[in-house]
Amino acid sequence: MSEASAILRDLAQEFDPSHLIVGVGEIACAREPEVLVTQALGSCVGVALWDPRLRIGGLAHVMLPSTSSSAAQGKRHRFADLAVPDLVERMLDMGAAPRRIVAKIAGGASMFRGESGIDTIGDRNVAAVRYQLERAGVPVMAAETGGSHARTIELSTSTGILLIRSYTFGIHEI
């Protein structure tokens, strides 16, 4: 069984049915007390946004850096250059204030044997997400990126805590 399959199996048993699952190439926003979850981040990057005053959270599962670097068609929010601005916009539509929104990111691993160096797809995804957050004026308060292991993340809209689960390193929060 692959690491990602094991994580998904374990999480399926542990998730509260009230958790909102954000799939690959999707974005979602919710208010307290919801928990936003995205599973099996390998080279993909999970982008968690939070407004601490209104306790509004947003989550994106970004798969690729930009629409211009890919001929792939499909879900609009697979791309950092579309997902991040759209996620910020949805947060604002829910009443979040631009100056209060903060970000935490996770993922961007090198998942494939022989993939190394500073130009892996995971590295490019992290760089693209950081660039889009900077353009939007959203500071990154915490990050856990890189490595060679998959992660599943949960954003608590009540606390802004980003819980990170990995088969390799267990559970911790940022």
N, C-alpha and C positions, 0 to 999 in steps of 0.2 A: 504494500500500500504506500502511495506517495505521501510526502509530508503534507501537501495541501489537502489530500483526501482525508488524512487522519485528523487534521485541524477541523475540517468541515464536519466530520462525523462527531467529534467531541463537542463542537459548538452546537450542533443540532440538538443534542441532549441537554445543554445547559441554558439555552436562550429562553428568556421570558417571552411569551407570545406578544407582549406589548412592544417589544423591540421592533424598530423599523429597519429592515434590511435594505441596504443600498447596494445594488448590483454593479458589475463592471460597466463602466461608461454611463453611470447614473449619478444624479445629484438629488439631495433631499434636504429639507429644513423642517425643524419641529421646535415646539416650545416645551418648557419644563412641564412634566417630569419625564418626557420621552428619552429614549436611548437610541441613538443612531449607530448602526453597525455595518461595516463592510468586511467581507471575508477574503482570505487567501490573497493578500497583497504580496506579490513576488516583485517583479520589476515595476509593477504599477505603484502609484503613490496615493495614499489616502490623505485628503485635505479636510481637516476639521476646523470649522470656524465657530466662534462663540461670542455672544454679547453678554457680558456678565451682569449687567443691570437688568435686562429684560429676560435673561436666561433663555435665549433663542440660540439654537445650534444649527449648523449646516455641515453636510458631509458630501464629499465627492470621491469617486473611485476613478482616478485618471490612469489611462492605459498608455497614451502616447503623448509626446511633447507638443506637437502642433499639426494642424491640418495641412500646412505647407510641406511638411516633411513626410507625409504619408499619402499613398494613393488609396488607402483603405477607406471603404465606405461604411456607413453604419451609424451607430449612436453618436450624436453630436457631442455628448459630454465625455467621450473617450479621450478627448484632446484637452491638454492643459490650457491652451489659448482660448478655448471656448468654455470649458467647465468652470474655471476659477472666476472669470468675470460674471458668468451667469449665476454662480452660487452666491457671490457677493450681492448681486442684484436681488436675488430672492430673499436674502437676509434683510436687505433694506426695505423690500416690499412688505415684510412682516413687522417692520418698525424698528429694526436694529439701527443704531447710529454708526455712521462710518468710523468715527474716532474711537468707538468702543470695541469694534470687532478685532479679535485676536485669532491667530492661527496656530495650529499644531499639525505637524506632518509626520507620516511614517510610510515606510516601504522603500522602493527604489533599490531593491536588491539585485545582485548579479546571480541569476538563477541557473545559468547554463554553463556547463563544463567548458572550460577554456575561455570563458568571457572574463576579461580582466582589463585593468587600465582605467583611465578617467573618462572614457567615452562609451561606456556600456549604455544600454537602453535605460537601465535604472538610474544611472547618473544623469542622463539627458532629461529623464522625466522629473527628477528632483530639481534640476537647474531651471527647467521650464516652469514648474510650479512656483518656485521661489521668485522668478522673474515676474510672473503674473500677479503674485501677491504683493510684490513691491510696487508694481504699476498701480494696483488698487489701493495702495496705502495701508495694507494690512500687515502688521508686524508678526513674524514667526516667533512665538514664545517658547516653543520646544520642538525638537525633532528627533526622531530615531530612524535614520535612513542608512542604506547600504547593507553590507554583509551579504550572506548567501542563503538566507532563510526567509520563508514566508511568514507573514504576520496577519492577524485579524485584529481590527480595532473597534472599540466601542466608545462613543462620545456621550457622556452624561450631560444633558442640557441643564440639569439642576446645578452641577458643580463645575462643569468645564473640564473635568478630568478625562483624559484620553487613556483608556485601558488598552494595553497591547498584549496580545496573546501570541505565543509562538510555540510550536512543538519542541523546538530546540532549546529555548530559553525560558519557558514558562510564562507567567503572567506578571506584569508590572504596569505602572502608570507614569504618565508624564503630564 
